[in-house]
Amino acid sequence: MRKGKTPYRNHGLPPESAPKSLFRKVERTLSAIERGEDILATIQNVAEYMVTNFRDDLGIVGGRLYRRTDEGYELVGSFGTASPPPGTIVPHGYAPIEAAIDSGMVLMDRASPGLNPELEALLGTRERFAAIALADGDYLISFDVAPGRAPERDLRASLNIVRLAINQKLRQERFEEILEDALRIQTSILPKRTPAYADFDIGGGSRAAEVVGGDFYDYIPITAHLFDLVIADASGHGLPAALQVRDVYMGLRMGLSRDYKVSRTVERLNSIINRSKLATKFVSLFVAELETNGSIIYVNAGHPPPFLLHADGSREYLREGGMVLGPMPDVAYLRGFARLEPGATLVMYTDGITECHDRLGRQQFGLRRLQRLVRRLNDRPAREIVAAVFEALDRFAGRSLPEDDQTMVVVRRPALPAGH
């Protein structure tokens, strides 16, 4: 053995394989740690696991867990051989604290400069300790380390793996919480059922490209003779898009229920979105007021124009309105007028349907293909038309998960019986 080299004590393994085996063990055991009820519980689980499983490999015999507060770092837990009084506050500017925050990990002796012997005695630290900073410095773990159990470089490397693994686990938990929040928002605002309204047959559906999307549709009853249909597409995905869609949902329902003027409601909604601090600030929207006699008053705010398939085979596009919601604070939106006659079908959709690519990425599903499909299925219930379109998109794309959010609403007005 060369002079100055410390012998490895990892179960008789040769020097070349000992560190690699140790690091794999650290990674493997950390991946098996169960998630706690909150961040603090997860970190506590990791700390206790390290003491239990790495006493021989790394010499970790105990330690303390701190949480950052306004006053300093508060002692909130201990494990292993450590038993300091809970609630002890360590100042923000204390040397080990600053070193751990600066570099992520610090290894120190009780004789190191800057340490307070009285505070260390109160905390019950041993002659050597290592501290790692977690969750952007919101938490610290200080491990008591028995000297001579492992080379310093292995101890440092292993604790850095622990630090990175815990931070990754915390980020994953936070990401999952964000997705759960977004999914909860989206689930709460999408229609739970299709309402019965006059003699109209209504069906709708939405599929997100990710766990949560930015598409949205709604049915809003106003009076016994007035019913609103909404479809929207917020830029982006995830929680920002879900929050933006929630603003659209609340803004429309509040505005339409107060003054019934669809164009004014859209203008107010545009102003709200323009002032929003969310990352996504662009929303295309189509809202239509449908009367029991088939009259439609609508506003199209930059949305792919819905179309009417009339009984005589002609098509009518509903384009009147203005630009997408969000970019400009003061925008006037014009109203458009149409009629849903007996035998006609109104189709509202987002661009995730018409812009769906085939499996080779060379063609889009396109508007004409959508119109031909709806025309061929026009005698079927609206909900079956929506389902058939989604199935056709899956066959066209060669996959069941869409590349963009896909939403569709179909409103049929059955043809009058012969002789009427």
C-alpha positions, 0 to 999 in steps of 0.5 A: 500500500502506498504511503498516505493512503487510507485502507478501505473497510467496505467488506474487504473490497479492493480499493478500486471497487469500494467507492463504486459499490458504496455509491451504488448502495447509497443511490439504491437505498435512497430510491427506496425511501418512502415519501413522507406526509410533507417535506419535513417528514420526507427529510426525516425519513432519509436522515434516519435511514442513513443512520441505520444503514450507513453506520459502518460504511460512512460512520454516521451515528446520529444527527440533527434536522434544522428548519430555516425561520426568520430568527435562524435555523430551528432544531426540529428533529434528531436521530441516532445517538443525538438527543439535543433539546428541540427548538434550539435556534442556530443563527443564520450567520453561524460558520457551518450554516454559511458554509453549507448554504454556500457549497451545499455540504460541509465537513468540520471538526469541533476545533474548526475556526468559527465554531461556538463551543457552548452552542456545540455542547448544547447541540451535542455534536461529536468531534466531527460532523457533516452538514448538507443543505436541502430545498434551497437552504430551507432545511439542513441535516447535520450528521455526527460522523465517527472518525476513521470509518471511511476516507474523507473523499468517500464521505463527502461524495456519498453525502453529496449523493444524498443531498442531490437525491433528497433535492430531486425527491423533493422537486418530484414531490412538488411537481406531483403536487402541482400536477394534482392541483392543476388536475383538480382545477381542470376536473372541477370546471369541465362539465360533469354532464350534458344538459338537456336544452329544448330539442337540441342534442349536445355532446362534448369532450376534451383530451389533454396532451399531458396530464393537464391541458389548457383546453376548456369547454362549458355549458352555461344556462342563462334563462329558460330560453337562453343557453351559452356554449363555450370553448377555449384554448389557453396557451401552454399546459400544466398549472399556469394553463389550468389557472388561466382556464379557471379565470376564463370559467369564473369570468364568463359565468360571473359576467354572463349571469350579471348582464347577459351581454356576451361582447361586453363580458368577453371584453372584461375577460380580456382585460383580466387576462391581460393583467394576469401575471401567469406565464400563459397570457393568451387564450382563444375563445368562442362563446355562443348564446343559443336561443330555443328558436335556434338563433345564435349570438356569438363572439369569436376571440381568435378561436378556430372558427366553428362551423354550421353544417346546414341541412342543404349541405352548405357550410357557414363559419362563425368568425365575427369577434376580435383577437385572442384574449390577453395581448392587448388591454382594450379590445372591442369585440363584435357580435356575430349572428347565425341560426341553427335550423332543424337538420343543421349541426354546429361544430366547435373545436380546438386546433389540436383536432385539425392540426393533428399530424399523421404518424409520419408527421407529413399531413394534418387531420385538417378541417375538410376531413373533420367536416366530411366525418361529421357530415357522414355521422350527422344522424348519430347522437352528438356524443357519439360524433365526438367519440368517433372524431377522437377515435379517427384522430387516434387512427390517423396519428397512430397513437392514443395520446394526442400531441396537443390538447383536443376539445370538441363540442357538437350541437345537433338540431334534429330535422323536422318530421316529414310534413312539417 
